[in-house]
Amino acid sequence: MRRTSTAFLAVAALGLVPGQASAQQATMHVKPKSVHAGKRVRVFGSAGGCMPGDTVTLISHAFPATHEFAGVPAVFAEVRPSGNYSKRVRIPKGKTPKRYRISARCGGGDLGVSRRVRVLAPL
């Protein structure tokens, strides 16, 4: 019993709780970082602690308004067995050129990562 409590205290001192020691940190990447309106962008990364088969909700005013989350356009990506997600999304041709923030949610919570994409005038 003493060894178990000592190990738990050591893990707690590192700011971890059992089950989180191997949890993968959530990440997000956007390629390309600048895209002409009407073209596609890929948003991908690690879904952190989300389970394979879960859905990552990617939220941005840059996206088409086909689906929404809290009134903001959103697209969805499935978490793969590797814990990663990837989604290609076409930026609407009429989108105003500027920088847009992209955020992500999964499992009812914010993944704690965001990136920006620069939307350029259509070609």
Helices and strands as residue ranges (DSSP letters): H 2-13, E 29-31, E 34-36, E 40-46, E 55-59, E 67-69, E 72-78, E 84-90, E 98-106, E 109-120
